[in-house]
Amino acid sequence: MKKYARLFRYLAAYKSNIVLYFLFIVLAIVFSVASIGSLPFFIDLIFTKGKADVLEPETITNSQDFIRYISYHLQELMKANGKVYVLALICVMVLIAVFLKNLFTYLSYYILAPMRNGVMNRLRRELFQKILIMPIGYFTEQRKGDIMSRMTNDVGELENSVVGTVEGLIKDPLNLIILLSTLVFISPKLSLFLLIFLPVTGFIIGRISRTLKKQSNAAAIKQGEALSVLDETLSGLRVIKAFTAERLVGKKFEEHNEALFHVKNKMQYRRDLASPLSEFLGVLILCGILYFGGQLVLGGNAGGLTDKGFIMYIGIFTQIISPAKALSTSFYNMQKGTAAIARIEEVLQAPVMVQEAANPKAIKSFEHSIEFKNVGFAYDDVTILKNINLKIEKGKTVALVGSSGAGKSTLADLVPRFHDVSSGELLIDGINIKDYSLDELRGLMGIVTQEPILFNDTIANNITLGIDNATPQAIEQAAKIANAHNFIVQKEDGYKTNIGDRGGKLSGGERQRMTIARAVLKNPPILILDEATSSLDTESERLVQDAINNLMNNRTSLVIAHRLSTIRHADEIIVLQKGEIVERGTHDSLIAQNGFYKRLVDMQEVR
């Protein structure tokens, strides 16, 4: 049950609902027992004639006294009003009992619905919020499809398998406890038989259900792998078609899908066994009760159990089979849901490496400089940056160049705290950035990435991402500075045009200019550019480069670049190799050194 501690914690917010749920369930069970309890009196009324009068018991100490008490009063009513009157009275009592049973059952469902949906709503919210605050490095180690599977399939599995069986985990045990208590009250001797065989039944069901957790975990993994293939296929469909790789990709998906098919079949076989197995075992016990109980009654050694009491006993026992079946199914589902909650907890319990300071300092403006002091960074014991010493004065442009994998993007990602340094210090205006408020720190920065990140929304909403109350005039002005206004107004709906998934309705240059317009509108004092023109054609590159030049005016810029047009006029060029600074200076001075930077230019890695 420790695995479900989070769900129980969520349920703590619904204490009053839980109390009402228990109350309604108990009342529903009581009226259910009352409706079944009228059965022997109905049979006695219809099928027995000429029996001796029943005497009223002086005290009620056991079930037989209680049955005689009711029989005596029904007998008196029958003498005064006739059998038909008593028959009608029994029917009305049964009808009222059944009506109240179903009324309280519905009220329990009414109370349960907001609890169940509220718990799942909170779980989905916390899971999504955790995904938002996790460092970027976490997602480079995870399959996107697996994360999506945990957010969708595992949460859905948990809802169906665990939260969906809350009713069974509360109502059915209560039902069994009240029914068993009633049976013990009617005949303690006969109930001893039950107390021996019911645990044996539970043991058999438990043994069979143990493998469900393992199978469910395997199914979740296969589901995540299949989703990953689907995500990669949708993202790279153009390349797949260009290289006629449909058959290869289809085969890869089919392998994952087939494995998922077999695992789910095995899991379903086990789960579907719960209901018929528990029903068979229940009927087996019922047959034992009929034999031993009948033997007691016929042999006159019933221990005070009358024929009416025996009929009531059997009637109530038949009501045990249904909740016992439901409870065994719930137990199966709990085992199945254990794998889902474990996979969800892996995300929720994952350590957040970039955390807000306990008492963060406000930073409303950038005044002096960004400084790296002996900065090192490692991820999973792999050193990516070491001994970085760099100072970027306000208003200056610093360019980062180097071979692929040299650590350029990682170095830039340290400034907005997408990662935290492993050693050394990163200072802004002389204060460690770990001491600043994360939101305010990132509020000072604008980022334009190599691959434009856009969302399936309107052009205006993509430009105003993260900015509240931006006026149409401000949006238009930002688009003009980014050389985006002309193509936007040519769209059918202008700034209200939906750009499709990841901006698929726009060209590469149009997408990039939109991301620049987004940065212009934010108007940040610090700008981080991650080779924003590397994948563009000549005409688009010129438009985007002009937009970048407009954006960089009067800003402190950290630029990752491969193009000389971007970095030639940088105040300082930092050359990185294997995570270390190997050269630094202006373009002309580095060319004159005839070192590593010159080789990059000659090999057209910087062109």
Buried (B, 14 or more C-beta within 10 A) or exposed (E): EEBBEBBEEBBEEBEEBBEBBBBBBBBBBBBBBBBBBBBBBBBBBEEEEEEEEBEEBEEEEBBBBBBBBBBBEBBBBBEEEEBEEBBEBBEEBBEEBBEBBEBBBEBBBEBBEEBBEBBBEBBBEBBEEBBEEBBEBBEEEBBBBBBBBBBEBBBBBBBBBBBBBBBBBBBBEBBBEBBBEBBBEBBBBBBEBBEEBBEEBBEBBEEBBEEBBBBBBBBBBBBBBBBBBBBBBEEBEEEBEEEEBEEEBBEBBEBBBEBBEEBBEBBEEBBEBBBEBBBEBBEEBBEBBEEBBEEBBEEEEBEEBBBBBBBBBBBBBBBBBBBBBBBBBBBBBBBBBBBBBBBBBEBBEBEEEBEBEEEBEEBEEBEEBBBBBEBBBBBEEEBBBBEBEBBBEBEBBBBBBBBEEBBBBBBBBBBBBBBBBBBBBBBBBEEBBBBBBBEBBBBBBBBBBBBBBBEBBBBBBBBBBEBEEBEEEBBBBBBBBBBBBEBBEEBEEBBEBBBEEBBEBBEBBBBBBBBBBBBBBBEBBBBBBBBBBBBBEEEBBBBBBBBBEBBBEEBBBBBBBBBBBBBBEBEBBBBBBBBBBBBBBBBEEBBEEEBBBBEBBEEEBBE
